[in-house]
Amino acid sequence: MATPYVTDESGKYIAATQRPDGTWRKPRRVKEGYVPQEEVPVYENKYVKFFKNKPGLPPGLSASDAEPSNQQQQKIPGCADSDAAGLSKSAKRNLKRKEKRKQQQQQELEESTADAATLVDAVEKVSISAGGEAAEDSSSVEKAKKIKNMRKKLRQVEELQQKVDSGEIKQPTQDQLEKLARAKTLRDELEQLERLS
């Protein structure tokens, strides 16, 4: 936006403008040759100017000559991209490797989906035929968990008893005493669970 200059018999000045909040700025007197900051052009060194003005094509080459012909766009056997014509040997080799990897991944994905489908069918057949066995397996897993928890609690009680006996804990708290009193019941419950499993 250009700055609104006003010139009269007293000289040149910037006219009064209204701010976004509705208040007005005072008119400002400016000297001859003043350029406001917004209108000062951005400095560009000679290299920036050179590259901005540099043509995209080499000297003497027209835009119509720059378009590739159909002969240059022929595909190289074994390469997926038509751009492979300008690539080095190693780049072409890398392209071939990438294509092979993609093909292998697609084959593995297809095989895994086929395997998953057969596995799902097999699981359904087993679950239908086994029916009650699955329930028995889950109950045995639950019993194993209970036995493990009981052993852990019993181990904690025994460690607490050793600390009390060694004098490490001189006056056990009420909770610790209750824990020590539960030792016999924990042993009985553990024996019962082990007999059932």
C-alpha positions as CSV (number, residue, x, y, z in Angstrom):
1,M,0.0,0.0,0.0
2,A,1.4,3.3,-1.0
3,T,1.8,6.0,1.6
4,P,-0.7,8.9,1.0
5,Y,1.4,12.0,0.5
6,V,-0.1,15.4,0.6
7,T,1.6,18.6,-0.7
8,D,0.6,22.1,0.1
9,E,2.2,25.5,0.5
10,S,3.9,24.5,3.8
11,G,5.6,21.4,2.2
12,K,5.1,17.7,1.8
13,Y,3.6,15.6,4.6
14,I,1.9,12.2,5.2
15,A,-1.8,12.6,5.6
16,A,-3.6,11.6,8.7
17,T,-4.7,7.9,8.7
18,Q,-7.1,6.0,10.8
19,R,-5.8,3.1,13.0
20,P,-7.7,-0.3,13.1
21,D,-9.1,0.7,16.6
22,G,-10.7,3.8,15.1
23,T,-8.2,6.4,16.4
24,W,-6.5,8.8,14.1
25,R,-2.7,9.3,13.5
26,K,-1.5,12.9,13.2
27,P,-0.3,14.1,9.8
28,R,3.6,13.9,9.7
29,R,5.8,16.4,7.8
30,V,8.5,14.8,5.7
31,K,11.6,16.1,4.0
32,E,12.1,16.1,0.3
33,G,13.3,12.6,-0.9
34,Y,11.9,10.7,2.1
35,V,11.0,7.1,1.4
36,P,9.0,5.3,4.1
37,Q,10.4,2.0,5.4
38,E,7.6,-0.1,3.8
39,E,8.5,1.3,0.3
40,V,12.3,0.9,0.6
41,P,13.3,-1.9,-1.9
42,V,15.0,-4.9,-0.3
43,Y,18.8,-5.0,-0.9
44,E,20.0,-7.7,-3.3
45,N,23.7,-8.2,-3.8
46,K,25.1,-8.8,-7.3
47,Y,25.0,-12.6,-7.0
48,V,21.3,-12.7,-6.1
49,K,20.5,-10.4,-9.0
50,F,22.6,-12.6,-11.3
51,F,20.8,-15.8,-10.4
52,K,17.4,-14.2,-10.5
53,N,18.0,-12.9,-14.0
54,K,19.8,-16.1,-15.2
55,P,17.9,-18.0,-17.9
56,G,16.9,-21.5,-17.2
57,L,18.3,-22.8,-20.4
58,P,21.9,-22.7,-21.8
59,P,22.6,-19.7,-24.1
60,G,21.4,-20.4,-27.7
61,L,18.9,-23.2,-26.7
62,S,15.3,-22.4,-27.4
63,A,12.4,-23.8,-25.3
64,S,11.2,-26.0,-28.2
65,D,14.6,-27.5,-28.6
66,A,14.8,-28.3,-24.9
67,E,11.8,-30.6,-25.0
68,P,13.0,-34.2,-25.0
69,S,12.3,-36.3,-28.1
70,N,10.5,-39.6,-28.1
71,Q,13.7,-41.5,-28.8
72,Q,15.3,-40.3,-25.6
73,Q,12.3,-41.4,-23.5
74,Q,12.5,-45.1,-24.4
75,K,12.5,-47.3,-21.4
76,I,15.6,-49.2,-20.4
77,P,14.9,-53.0,-20.0
78,G,14.6,-53.9,-16.4
79,C,14.1,-50.4,-15.1
80,A,10.6,-49.1,-14.2
81,D,11.3,-45.4,-14.7
82,S,11.8,-43.7,-18.1
83,D,14.1,-41.3,-16.2
84,A,16.6,-44.1,-15.9
85,A,18.2,-43.2,-19.2
86,G,20.3,-40.4,-17.6
87,L,21.3,-42.4,-14.5
88,S,24.7,-43.9,-13.7
89,K,25.2,-47.6,-13.5
90,S,25.1,-47.7,-9.7
91,A,21.8,-45.7,-9.8
92,K,20.3,-48.1,-12.3
93,R,21.4,-51.0,-10.1
94,N,19.8,-49.4,-7.0
95,L,16.6,-48.9,-8.9
96,K,16.5,-52.6,-9.8
97,R,17.2,-53.5,-6.2
98,K,14.3,-51.3,-5.0
99,E,12.0,-53.0,-7.5
100,K,13.0,-56.4,-6.3
101,R,12.4,-55.4,-2.7
102,K,9.0,-54.1,-3.5
103,Q,8.1,-57.3,-5.3
104,Q,9.4,-59.5,-2.4
105,Q,7.4,-57.4,0.1
106,Q,4.2,-57.8,-2.0
107,Q,4.8,-61.6,-2.3
108,E,5.4,-61.8,1.5
109,L,2.3,-59.8,2.2
110,E,0.2,-62.1,-0.1
111,E,1.7,-65.2,1.5
112,S,1.1,-63.9,5.1
113,T,-2.5,-63.0,4.3
114,A,-3.0,-66.5,2.8
115,D,-1.3,-68.1,5.9
116,A,-3.5,-65.9,8.2
117,A,-6.6,-67.1,6.5
118,T,-5.7,-70.8,6.8
119,L,-4.7,-70.2,10.4
120,V,-8.0,-68.6,11.2
121,D,-9.8,-71.5,9.7
122,A,-7.7,-74.0,11.7
123,V,-8.4,-72.1,14.9
124,E,-12.1,-72.0,14.3
125,K,-12.1,-75.8,13.7
126,V,-10.1,-76.5,16.8
127,S,-12.3,-74.2,18.9
128,I,-15.5,-75.8,17.6
129,S,-14.1,-79.3,18.3
130,A,-12.4,-78.5,21.6
131,G,-15.3,-76.4,23.1
132,G,-14.9,-77.4,26.8
133,E,-11.1,-77.8,26.6
134,A,-10.6,-74.1,26.2
135,A,-12.5,-73.4,29.4
136,E,-10.4,-75.9,31.2
137,D,-7.2,-74.2,29.9
138,S,-8.3,-70.8,31.1
139,S,-9.2,-72.1,34.5
140,S,-5.8,-73.8,34.8
141,V,-4.1,-70.5,33.9
142,E,-6.1,-68.8,36.6
143,K,-5.1,-71.4,39.2
144,A,-1.4,-70.9,38.2
145,K,-1.7,-67.2,38.7
146,K,-3.3,-67.7,42.1
147,I,-0.5,-70.1,43.1
148,K,2.1,-67.6,42.0
149,N,0.4,-64.8,44.0
150,M,0.1,-67.0,47.1
151,R,3.8,-67.9,46.9
152,K,4.7,-64.2,46.6
153,K,2.6,-63.3,49.6
154,L,4.1,-66.1,51.6
155,R,7.6,-65.1,50.6
156,Q,6.9,-61.5,51.8
157,V,5.6,-62.8,55.2
158,E,8.7,-65.0,55.6
159,E,11.0,-62.0,54.8
160,L,9.1,-59.9,57.4
161,Q,9.5,-62.7,60.0
162,Q,13.2,-62.9,59.4
163,K,13.5,-59.1,59.9
164,V,11.6,-59.3,63.1
165,D,13.7,-62.3,64.3
166,S,17.0,-60.6,63.5
167,G,16.0,-57.5,65.3
168,E,16.0,-55.3,62.2
169,I,12.4,-54.4,63.0
170,K,12.2,-53.9,66.8
171,Q,8.5,-53.0,67.1
172,P,6.4,-54.2,64.2
173,T,3.3,-52.1,63.3
174,Q,-0.2,-53.4,63.5
175,D,-0.3,-54.2,59.7
176,Q,3.0,-56.1,60.0
177,L,1.6,-58.2,62.9
178,E,-1.5,-59.0,61.0
179,K,0.6,-60.1,58.0
180,L,2.7,-62.4,60.2
181,A,-0.6,-63.9,61.7
182,R,-1.8,-64.8,58.2
183,A,1.3,-66.9,57.4
184,K,-0.4,-70.3,58.5
185,T,-3.6,-69.6,56.5
186,L,-1.5,-68.6,53.4
187,R,0.4,-72.0,53.6
188,D,-2.8,-73.9,53.9
189,E,-4.4,-72.2,51.0
190,L,-1.3,-72.7,48.9
191,E,-1.3,-76.5,49.7
192,Q,-4.9,-76.8,48.7
193,L,-4.3,-75.0,45.3
194,E,-1.3,-77.1,44.6
195,R,-3.3,-80.3,45.3
196,L,-6.1,-79.2,42.9
197,S,-3.9,-78.3,40.0
